[in-house]
Every structure is written in structure tokens, then in C-alpha cells.
């Protein structure tokens, strides 16, 4: 793996971990529903989950196709 590929793989992994942590915070909030919250407060959850799935795919694709 060349240096730019390695950098992109590490950047993709960091991005993936950030997105997953945001999703976990949202899911934690939904599971332990905060008082006074409605479904409108959780409208960002489906797009974030989709983004998490996409970032997971990109991370796995990068590590499989550009092995160290």
C-alpha cells in the first residue's frame, strides 16, 4: 500500500468511527428516551445510519482492495 492509499484508509477509518459514535449517541437517546422528546427530535437517525453503513462499506472495501 502506498502512502496516499494508507492515508486514505486511515482517514476513512477515522471518519467511520466518528459516524458510528454519533449514531450510537442517537440510538442511546432513543432507547433511553429523554422526557419531552418526540419522533421529530430523531429525524436525523435514518440518514446517520445510512451514512454509517456507507462508511462501513467504504472502510471494508478500502482495506480489502488495498492490503498492507
C-alpha positions as CSV (number, residue, x, y, z in Angstrom):
1,X,0.0,0.0,0.0
2,X,1.4,3.3,-1.0
3,X,1.4,6.3,1.4
4,X,-1.6,8.1,-0.1
5,X,-3.6,4.8,-0.1
6,X,-2.7,4.2,3.6
7,X,-3.6,7.8,4.5
8,X,-7.0,7.5,2.7
9,X,-7.6,4.1,4.5
10,X,-6.8,5.6,7.9
11,X,-8.9,8.7,7.2
12,X,-11.8,6.5,6.1
13,X,-11.5,4.5,9.3
14,X,-11.5,7.7,11.5
15,X,-14.5,9.0,9.6
16,X,-16.2,5.7,10.1
17,X,-15.6,5.7,13.8
18,X,-16.8,9.3,14.2
19,X,-20.1,8.5,12.3
20,X,-20.6,5.3,14.3
21,X,-20.1,7.1,17.6
22,X,-22.7,9.8,16.6
23,X,-25.1,7.0,15.6
24,X,-24.6,5.3,19.0
25,X,-25.4,8.5,20.8
26,X,-28.6,8.9,18.8
27,X,-29.6,5.3,19.4
28,X,-28.8,5.6,23.1
29,X,-31.0,8.6,23.3
30,X,-33.8,6.7,21.6
31,X,-33.5,3.6,23.7
32,X,-33.5,5.7,26.9
33,X,-36.0,8.2,25.6
34,X,-35.5,11.6,27.2
35,X,-38.6,13.3,28.6
36,X,-40.4,15.6,26.3
37,X,-38.8,14.2,23.1
38,X,-40.9,13.3,20.1
39,X,-40.1,11.5,16.8
40,X,-39.3,14.8,15.2
41,X,-36.3,15.1,17.5
42,X,-34.9,11.9,16.0
43,X,-35.4,12.7,12.3
44,X,-31.6,12.6,11.7
45,X,-31.3,9.0,12.8
46,X,-32.1,7.2,9.5
47,X,-29.7,9.4,7.4
48,X,-27.0,8.9,10.0
49,X,-27.5,5.1,10.0
50,X,-27.3,5.1,6.2
51,X,-24.1,7.2,6.4
52,X,-22.7,4.7,8.9
53,X,-23.5,1.8,6.6
54,X,-21.9,3.6,3.7
55,X,-18.8,4.5,5.7
56,X,-18.5,0.8,6.9
57,X,-18.7,-0.4,3.3
58,X,-16.0,2.1,2.2
59,X,-13.7,1.2,5.1
60,X,-14.0,-2.6,4.4
61,X,-13.6,-2.0,0.6
62,X,-10.5,0.0,1.2
63,X,-8.9,-2.5,3.5
64,X,-9.8,-5.4,1.2
65,X,-8.7,-3.9,-2.1
66,X,-5.6,-2.1,-0.7
67,X,-4.0,-4.6,1.7
68,X,-1.0,-3.5,3.7
